[in-house]
């Protein structure tokens, strides 16, 4: 996998993952929507760690300049 995410993109995804986790674990968002947010947050966190977004690949998008 070739890197296609900039550091800014990665930081934003980590922040959203943290926000989604907070919303779920504090009980603000519960049930199915809460689980969807939690899964989405996990995906954001995983893609941030590996610096590769699989949805960018088919569209030839990249925020990484390097």
WOZIKA-V415238 format. One record per residue. N is the residue number from 1. OMEGA is omega in degrees with one decimal (* if undefined). Layout:
n: <N N>
omega: <OMEGA OMEGA>
This chain:
n: <1 2 3 4 5 6 7 8 9 10 11 12 13 14 15 16 17 18 19 20 21 22 23 24 25 26 27 28 29 30 31 32 33 34 35 36 37 38 39 40 41 42 43 44 45 46 47 48 49 50 51 52 53 54 55 56 57 58 59 60 61 62 63 64 65 66>
omega: <177.8 -178.6 178.0 180.0 177.2 178.5 178.1 177.6 -179.6 -179.9 178.8 179.1 177.7 178.4 177.1 177.5 178.2 178.3 179.7 178.3 178.5 -179.6 -179.5 -173.5 175.6 177.1 179.2 176.3 -177.0 177.6 -177.2 178.3 177.8 179.0 176.8 177.5 -179.6 178.3 178.3 176.6 177.9 177.7 177.3 -179.4 179.8 -179.8 176.3 -179.1 -177.4 178.1 179.4 177.1 -178.7 178.0 176.7 -172.1 -177.4 -179.0 -179.2 177.6 176.2 174.1 -179.4 177.9 -179.3 *>
